Amino acid sequence: ATKNAAVAIRNAAEIRQIQRDIARRRRRKLALLWTRLSFFIFLPTAFVGWYFYTLATPMYATHSEIVIQQAQPQGGGPTGLATLFQGTSMATQQDSIAVQSYLASREAMLRLDADHGFKAHFSDPNIDPIQRLEEGATNEEAFKLFGSHVVISYDPTEGLIRMEVIAADPVKSYEFSEALIGYAEEQVDQLTSRLRSDQMEGAQQSYEDAEVRRADALASWLAIQEDVRQIDPVSESSARMSQINGFESERQRLDLVLQSRLSVDRPSEVQVQALRDQIANIDTLISELRDQLTGGSTGQVSLAARNTELRTAEENYSFQNAMVQQALTQMETARIEANRQVRYLSQSVRPVIPDQATYPRAFENTVLAFLIFSGIYLMISLTASILREQVSS
């Protein structure tokens, strides 16, 4: 019995020793765990929180929203597929994306720096070292800062371009935002200016050429009128035909008088000869007038030829005048089409000078840092555990 009691006491002592060893190892592992958590999670999170709460320079954000609109066509414009997307964001989606890309480009940053001192503002010694731009920084370094302090997004469903401009001073933030909106307006106007200019230049040139041709046709018509000394060919021909008809009527009358004189028994030779001379003179006049109308055998330019030349010049002038009217109509159509191609930038949300710092968001950023450090520690721990298991097996 004494031997069994001694064995039981020894076993109990060994069990207590084992329990103490297990508890000691647990305490050591727990201490190591808290040490690792403190080193990899709590201390970095505390440092980040201290930075955001005490050291980080307050940043002010100015929000604005702009939309690109297309001019609506007047009544009688094109219909069908040409106006399927008219008035929707799809009609100006390409222009909106182009403007968004421009506002986020190096060119916009360089213009903003040249006009409003972007790099000088963020190189201010009052800004904390993490957010401050080094003195004499390169354009690439400034562009990285520009990308994080000028946030631009495009909503294709509504066609809105949203812009957030962050600066260390509220007035500067508003100034940068207004400048970028001005650059966007210039870019929108530039997108269609060449198309509108080409349309108007072509129509204007056609109109000017038509005006020159009409002036030449009018000058040619006037020169022919002065050369032939005749204004209205129809009236001139009518006057000549009236003269011929009058002479022919007079000739017929004289023929009747001559026949009456010849019908007597002893006609007077003097009277008969006088009548015959008058009839011969009238025949000569009628022949000359007909030669003037048709040219005859005299070799002179006939009235018919001159009338034809005048009518040709008049018809050419009328045609050129019609071409001027057509060119004028085309120019008006081109002007309407050019106006339809115009894009307008409207500010749905105008920038307002902020009266309170937007960044840093100390609590949110601290929590985010805690989650990030926790995730990194968890990934490293899992990787190390998997590696130890693979090595031990």
C-alpha positions in Angstrom: 0.0 0.0 0.0 2.9 2.3 0.9 4.5 1.6 -2.5 1.3 2.3 -4.4 0.8 5.6 -2.5 4.4 6.7 -3.4 3.8 5.9 -7.1 0.5 7.8 -7.0 2.3 10.8 -5.4 5.1 10.6 -8.0 2.6 10.5 -10.8 0.7 13.4 -9.4 3.9 15.4 -9.1 4.8 14.6 -12.8 1.4 15.6 -13.9 1.6 18.9 -12.1 5.1 19.4 -13.6 3.7 18.7 -17.1 0.8 21.1 -16.5 3.2 23.8 -15.3 5.3 23.3 -18.4 2.3 23.5 -20.6 1.1 26.7 -18.8 4.6 28.2 -19.1 4.8 27.4 -22.8 1.3 28.9 -23.3 2.3 32.0 -21.4 5.5 32.3 -23.5 3.6 31.8 -26.7 1.0 34.2 -25.7 3.6 36.7 -24.8 5.3 36.2 -28.1 2.0 36.5 -29.9 1.2 39.8 -28.2 4.7 41.0 -28.9 4.3 40.2 -32.6 0.8 41.8 -32.7 2.2 44.9 -31.0 5.2 45.1 -33.3 3.4 44.3 -36.6 -0.1 45.7 -35.9 -0.6 47.9 -32.8 2.6 50.0 -33.0 2.2 50.7 -36.7 -1.5 51.5 -36.2 -0.6 53.8 -33.3 2.0 55.6 -35.4 -0.4 56.0 -38.3 -3.1 57.3 -35.9 -0.7 59.7 -34.4 0.3 61.0 -37.8 -3.3 61.5 -38.9 -4.4 63.1 -35.7 -1.4 65.3 -35.0 1.0 65.7 -37.8 -1.0 65.5 -41.1 -1.7 68.8 -42.7 -5.5 69.5 -43.1 -6.5 69.3 -46.8 -9.6 71.0 -48.3 -11.5 69.4 -51.1 -13.7 71.3 -53.6 -16.3 69.2 -55.4 -17.8 70.1 -58.8 -19.8 68.3 -61.5 -19.8 69.2 -65.2 -21.8 67.8 -68.1 -21.1 68.2 -71.9 -24.2 69.0 -73.9 -24.8 69.1 -77.6 -26.7 71.9 -79.3 -30.3 70.8 -80.2 -31.1 71.0 -84.0 -33.8 73.5 -85.1 -37.0 72.4 -86.7 -36.7 70.5 -90.0 -33.4 68.9 -89.0 -32.4 65.3 -89.8 -34.5 62.5 -88.4 -34.1 58.8 -87.9 -30.8 57.3 -86.8 -29.1 60.7 -86.9 -31.1 61.8 -83.9 -31.5 58.4 -82.2 -29.2 59.4 -79.3 -29.8 63.1 -79.6 -30.1 64.7 -76.1 -28.7 61.6 -74.3 -25.3 61.0 -72.7 -24.4 58.7 -75.5 -24.3 61.6 -78.0 -21.4 63.2 -76.0 -19.8 60.2 -74.4 -16.7 60.4 -76.6 -16.3 64.1 -75.8 -16.8 63.5 -72.1 -14.1 60.8 -72.0 -11.8 63.1 -74.0 -12.3 65.9 -71.5 -11.8 63.6 -68.6 -8.5 62.3 -70.1 -7.4 65.9 -70.7 -8.1 67.0 -67.1 -6.1 64.1 -65.7 -3.2 64.7 -68.1 0.3 66.2 -67.7 -0.7 69.1 -70.0 -3.4 70.1 -67.6 -1.0 69.8 -64.6 1.6 71.9 -66.4 -1.0 74.6 -67.3 -2.2 74.6 -63.7 1.3 75.0 -62.5 2.1 77.8 -64.9 -1.1 79.7 -64.3 -1.7 79.1 -60.6 1.5 77.7 -59.1 0.5 74.1 -58.4 4.0 72.9 -57.5 4.8 76.0 -55.4 1.6 75.5 -53.4 2.4 71.9 -52.5 6.1 72.8 -51.8 5.1 75.0 -48.9 7.1 74.1 -45.8 4.0 74.3 -43.7 2.8 71.1 -45.3 3.9 67.9 -43.5 6.8 66.0 -45.1 4.7 63.1 -46.3 2.3 65.3 -48.3 4.8 68.0 -49.2 6.4 68.2 -52.6 10.1 68.6 -52.5 11.6 71.9 -53.6 12.6 71.7 -57.3 10.6 68.5 -57.8 10.4 67.1 -61.3 7.3 67.2 -63.4 6.9 63.4 -62.9 6.9 63.8 -59.2 4.4 66.7 -59.4 2.2 64.6 -61.7 2.0 61.8 -59.2 0.9 64.3 -56.6 -1.5 65.8 -59.1 -3.1 62.4 -59.7 -3.8 61.9 -56.0 -5.1 65.5 -55.4 -7.2 65.9 -58.5 -9.7 63.1 -58.6 -11.8 62.9 -61.8 -14.5 60.3 -62.6 -17.0 59.9 -65.4 -20.5 58.5 -65.0 -21.6 57.1 -68.4 -25.2 56.6 -67.3 -25.8 60.3 -66.5 -23.0 61.8 -68.6 -21.5 63.6 -65.6 -17.9 64.4 -65.0 -17.2 64.6 -61.2 -14.1 66.4 -60.0 -12.6 66.7 -56.6 -9.7 69.1 -56.2 -7.7 68.8 -52.9 -5.3 71.5 -51.7 -3.9 72.7 -48.4 -5.8 76.0 -48.6 -9.5 76.3 -49.2 -9.1 79.3 -51.6 -6.4 77.5 -53.5 -8.6 74.4 -53.8 -11.4 76.6 -55.3 -9.0 78.4 -57.6 -7.6 75.1 -58.9 -11.1 73.8 -59.5 -12.2 76.9 -61.4 -9.0 76.8 -63.5 -9.5 73.2 -64.5 -13.2 73.8 -65.4 -11.9 76.7 -67.6 -9.4 74.3 -69.3 -12.3 71.8 -69.8 -14.4 74.5 -71.6 -11.5 75.3 -73.9 -11.0 71.7 -74.7 -14.7 71.2 -75.4 -14.7 74.1 -77.8 -11.5 72.8 -79.5 -13.0 69.3 -80.1 -15.4 70.6 -82.8 -13.8 73.9 -83.8 -11.9 72.4 -86.7 -14.9 70.5 -88.0 -17.1 73.6 -87.8 -14.4 75.8 -89.4 -13.9 73.4 -92.3 -17.7 73.3 -93.0 -18.0 77.0 -92.9 -14.8 77.7 -94.9 -16.0 75.3 -97.7 -19.4 76.9 -97.9 -18.0 80.4 -97.7 -15.5 79.7 -100.5 -18.3 78.3 -102.7 -20.4 81.3 -102.1 -17.5 83.7 -102.9 -16.7 81.8 -106.1 -20.4 82.0 -107.2 -20.4 85.7 -106.5 -17.3 86.2 -108.7 -18.8 84.2 -111.5 -22.1 86.2 -111.3 -20.2 89.4 -111.4 -18.2 88.2 -114.5 -21.5 87.2 -116.2 -23.0 90.6 -115.5 -20.0 92.4 -116.8 -20.0 90.3 -120.0 -23.7 91.0 -120.5 -23.2 94.7 -120.0 -20.2 94.7 -122.4 -22.3 93.0 -125.1 -25.1 95.5 -124.6 -22.7 98.4 -125.0 -21.1 96.8 -128.0 -24.3 96.2 -129.9 -25.9 99.3 -128.5 -29.0 97.4 -127.5 -30.6 96.6 -124.2 -33.7 94.6 -124.9 -33.4 92.2 -127.9 -37.1 91.4 -127.8 -38.1 95.0 -128.0 -35.6 95.8 -130.7 -36.8 92.9 -132.9 -40.4 93.9 -132.3 -39.7 97.5 -133.3 -38.0 96.3 -136.6 -40.8 94.0 -137.4 -43.3 96.8 -136.7 -41.4 99.0 -139.2 -41.4 96.3 -141.8 -45.1 95.6 -141.3 -45.8 99.4 -141.6 -43.8 99.7 -144.8 -45.5 96.6 -146.3 -48.9 98.1 -145.5 -47.9 101.3 -147.2 -46.6 99.4 -150.2 -49.9 97.6 -150.5 -51.7 100.9 -150.4 -49.5 102.4 -153.1 -50.0 99.2 -155.2 -53.7 99.8 -155.0 -53.3 103.4 -155.9 -51.0 102.5 -158.8 -53.6 99.9 -160.1 -56.3 102.6 -159.9 -54.2 105.0 -161.9 -53.4 102.4 -164.5 -57.0 101.4 -164.9 -58.0 104.7 -166.6 -57.8 105.2 -170.4 -55.0 107.7 -170.4 -53.1 107.5 -167.1 -50.7 110.2 -166.2 -47.2 109.0 -166.7 -45.8 111.4 -164.1 -48.1 110.1 -161.4 -47.6 106.5 -162.4 -43.8 106.9 -162.3 -43.9 108.6 -158.9 -46.0 105.8 -157.5 -43.6 103.2 -158.9 -40.6 105.1 -157.4 -42.3 105.2 -154.0 -43.0 101.5 -154.2 -39.4 100.8 -155.2 -38.1 102.9 -152.3 -40.3 101.1 -149.9 -39.1 97.7 -151.2 -35.5 98.9 -150.7 -36.3 99.9 -147.1 -38.0 96.6 -146.4 -35.1 94.7 -147.9 -32.6 96.7 -145.8 -34.6 96.1 -142.6 -34.8 92.3 -143.3 -31.1 92.3 -144.0 -30.5 93.9 -140.6 -32.6 91.2 -139.0 -31.1 88.2 -140.8 -27.8 89.5 -142.0 -28.5 88.9 -145.7 -25.6 89.2 -148.1 -24.1 92.4 -146.7 -21.7 90.7 -144.4 -22.9 92.7 -141.3 -23.8 91.1 -138.0 -27.5 90.5 -138.0 -29.9 91.6 -135.4 -30.8 87.9 -134.8 -27.2 87.1 -134.0 -26.9 90.0 -131.7 -30.1 89.0 -130.0 -28.9 85.5 -129.6 -25.6 86.7 -128.1 -27.5 89.0 -125.7 -29.9 86.2 -124.7 -27.0 83.9 -124.1 -25.3 86.4 -121.8 -28.6 87.1 -120.0 -29.3 83.4 -119.5 -25.7 83.0 -118.2 -26.2 85.8 -115.7 -29.5 84.3 -114.6 -27.8 80.9 -114.2 -25.0 82.4 -112.2 -27.5 84.3 -110.1 -29.3 81.0 -109.3 -26.0 79.4 -108.4 -25.3 82.3 -106.0 -28.7 81.7 -104.3 -27.9 78.0 -104.1 -24.5 78.7 -102.6 -26.1 81.1 -100.1 -28.5 78.3 -99.1 -25.7 75.8 -98.7 -23.8 78.3 -96.6 -26.8 78.8 -94.3 -27.2 75.0 -94.1 -23.5 74.6 -93.2 -23.9 77.3 -90.6 -26.9 75.5 -89.0 -24.9 72.2 -89.2 -21.9 73.9 -87.6 -24.0 75.2 -84.8 -25.4 71.7 -84.3 -21.9 70.4 -83.8 -21.2 72.9 -81.0 -20.7 71.3 -77.6 -21.5 73.2 -74.4 -20.0 72.6 -70.9 -22.6 73.1 -68.2 -21.8 73.1 -64.5 -24.4 71.0 -62.7 -22.6 71.5 -59.4 -20.5 74.6 -59.2 -17.4 74.7 -57.0 -17.7 76.3 -53.5 -14.9 77.3 -51.2 -14.9 74.7 -48.4 -15.0 76.0 -44.8 -13.8 72.8 -43.2 -11.0 70.4 -43.9 -12.0 67.3 -45.7 -8.8 65.3 -45.2 -7.3 63.6 -43.4 -10.1 61.4 -42.2 -8.2 60.4 -39.1 -10.5 57.8 -37.6 -11.4 56.1 -40.9 -7.7 56.1 -42.0 -6.6 54.7 -38.6 -9.1 51.8 -38.8 -8.1 51.2 -42.4 -4.5 51.0 -41.4 -5.3 48.6 -38.6 -7.2 46.3 -41.0 -4.3 46.5 -43.5 -1.6 45.6 -41.0 -3.8 42.8 -39.6 -4.3 41.4 -43.0 -0.6 41.6 -43.7 0.3 39.9 -40.4 -2.4 37.2 -41.0 -1.0 36.4 -44.5 2.6 36.2 -43.2 1.5 34.0 -40.2 -0.4 31.6 -42.5 2.4 31.4 -44.9 4.9 30.7 -42.1 2.7 28.0 -40.6 2.2 26.2 -44.0 6.0 26.3 -44.6 6.7 24.8 -41.1 4.2 22.0 -41.6 5.8 21.2 -45.0 9.3 21.2 -43.6 8.4 19.1 -40.5 6.5 16.5 -42.6 
